[in-house]
């Protein structure tokens, strides 16, 4: 059994970016934890922020349960105003040392959304710091994450270094994504990601549907 951690800027980014890979991991008996940096409360012009935060967290729990994710963590940073700061680093270092993941998933650095780029920077720095014998304010022994993979959401990855065939799990991925009903009312993200994953599969020749990643770190 391996342990994986998925870091998502907003609820649904985890499903869009690597939902098929999550389903594949849990089907193999691997343990998964998803960390949501914000609750996505700015994702609607018609629903008040506090109400939408509760809705989106509930949607995320349901989607995670469908994919058999073991734990969901909500850090509740302000949506659209995520910051690279000490408090967030301490929380992430503490989580990584506590959960001891073998593999970490995070958004790629060139994503068009600023919260996604900040998540990338925070998680990479937290992985670096969690591995060293420093930062006593963060409980737990040092932990070195073996594999770090960056996924795509708003902006396709320009230089792909790894394709994952998710053909067997595309149905689960779409079912999980459609549980984020508050977001699909305005924009059909399910149609978009289905087309993206089909494009990745066709162009790579690795499968009918594929998710793609940048390998930031890998230990075989």
N, C-alpha and C positions, 0 to 999 in steps of 0.2 A: 504494500500500500504506500502510495505517495501522497504528499500534502501539497495542495495548490492554493494560492491566494490570488484573487482577481480584484484589482483596484479600479473602480468606476467613478468618474467625475459626477455622474448623475444616474439615478435609476433608469435603466434600460440600456445604458452604454455597454454594460457587461454582456447583455444578450446580443446586441448588434455586433459588437466586436469579436466575441469569442464564445457565443452561446452554444454552438455546435461542439466546440472543443471541451467546454465545461461538461456537456452531456456525455461526451466520449470518456472523459476522466471519471465521472461518477459511475458510469456503466461498468468500468473496470475495477470499481471499488476504491478509487482514490478519494481522499477527503478534501472537500472544497470549502473555502471561506471567501465571501465577497464583502469588500469594504467600499461603502458609498461615501465619497468625499462630501457631497451635498445631498439634499433631499429633493432637488429639482423643483423648488417652489416657484421659480420664475417661468415655468414652462407653459403658462397659459395667461391670456389677457382677460379671461372671463371668470376664473376661479380665484378667490382670495388666496394669498400666499400661504397662510397658516393652514387653511383647509387643503390646499393642493399638496403641501408637504406630507400631510397625513395620508392622503390618497395615494401618493406616489410611493411612499414607504410601504404601504399595504400591498400595492401592486408588485413592488420588488420582492416582498416576502413570498407572495403567491408564485411569482415566476421562478424564484430561487427554489422553492419547494418542488415545483414541477421538474426542475432539473436535478433534484436531489442534492442541492447544496446544503451542507451541514449547518452553516452559520452565516447570518448576515449582520454586518456592523454598520451603523449609521453615525458618521462623525458630525453631520449637521452644520457644516460650513455654509455661509451664505451663497446661494446659487448665483453665479455670474461674478462673484467677487472673491473667489478662492485665492488664498495668499500663500506664498512661500515664506513661512515664518517658523519660529522656534516651536510654538505650541503644536503645530501640525507635525513637525518632524519628530517631536518627542512621542506623540501618539502613534505614529507609524513605526518608529523604531521599536517601541514597546510591543506593538502588535506582532511585528515580524519576529522578535525574540521570543514572544509567547507562543505563537502558532508554529514557528519553525518550518516554513514552507520549503519544499524542494523546488517549486516552480512559481514564478510570479508573472502575472499578466497585467499590462498597463497600456494606456493610449500611446501612440507614437508621437514624437516630439514635433512633427510638422502638421499636426491636426489644426484645422482652421479655428477651432474653438479655444479660447484662452484658458478656460477651466481645464480642458484636456491637456494643454501644454504644461500648466502648472502641476497637474497631477503627475505627469511624466517626471518633472524635475524633483518633486517631493519624494516620490517613491524610489527613484534611482538614488537620491541622496540618502534616504532612509536605509536602503539596502546596503549602501557602502558603509554607513556609520554603524549599522547593527552588527556588522562582521568584526568590528574592532573592539579592543579592550578599553573602550572609552565611554563617556557619557553615562556616568553613574546615576544620573537622574532618571535614566530609563532602566527599569528593572529587567532582570533576566540575564542569562549568559549570552555571550556573543553568538551570532548565527549568520552563516554565510550562505546566501541563496545561490543554488547551483545553476538554475536556468531562469533567464528573464526574457520574456517575449512581449513585443509591442504590437498592439492590434490597431485596426483602422475603423473609424466611424464616419466622421464628417468629411474627411479628406482621404482619398485612397493613398496607400503607401506607394511611393515612387520606385523604391529599390527594395523589392521583396526578397527575403532570404530563406523563407520557409513557408510551405503550403501544407495545410492539414485537410485531408479529405473528410468532409462532414456529411457526405451523402446519406449515410445511415441515420443521421441525427438531425437532418434539416427540418423534419416534421416537428420534433420536440422544440427546436430552436424557434420556429414560427409560432407554435402554441404558447411558448413562454413569452415571446415578444407581444403577442396579442393580448396578454393579460395586462399589459401597460395601456389600457384602453384610453386613459386620459390624454395620452400623447398621439394615439392613432386617429383621434377625431379630426384633427386638422391636417396631419401629414401622414401618408401611408408608408411609414418606415418599414413595415413588413414587406411590401412590394419592392421597395428600394433595396433592402438587404438580400432578398431572394434573388433579385437580378444581379447584384454585386457578387454574391457567392457563386451563382451560375457562371458569370463572366470569368471569375477566378478559376473555376473548375475547367472551363473550356480552354482558356488561354494557357493554363499550366499543363493540361493533360493529366492531372493527378486524380481527377474524379469528376463526377457530374456537378457537385457543389463543393467548394473549398473556401476555407478561411485562410487568410494570409497574414504573415507576421514578419517583423524585423527581429532577428536574433541579436539581442544586446549582450547576452552572456549565455554560454552553454557548456556544461560539463557532461561528457558521456560516461 
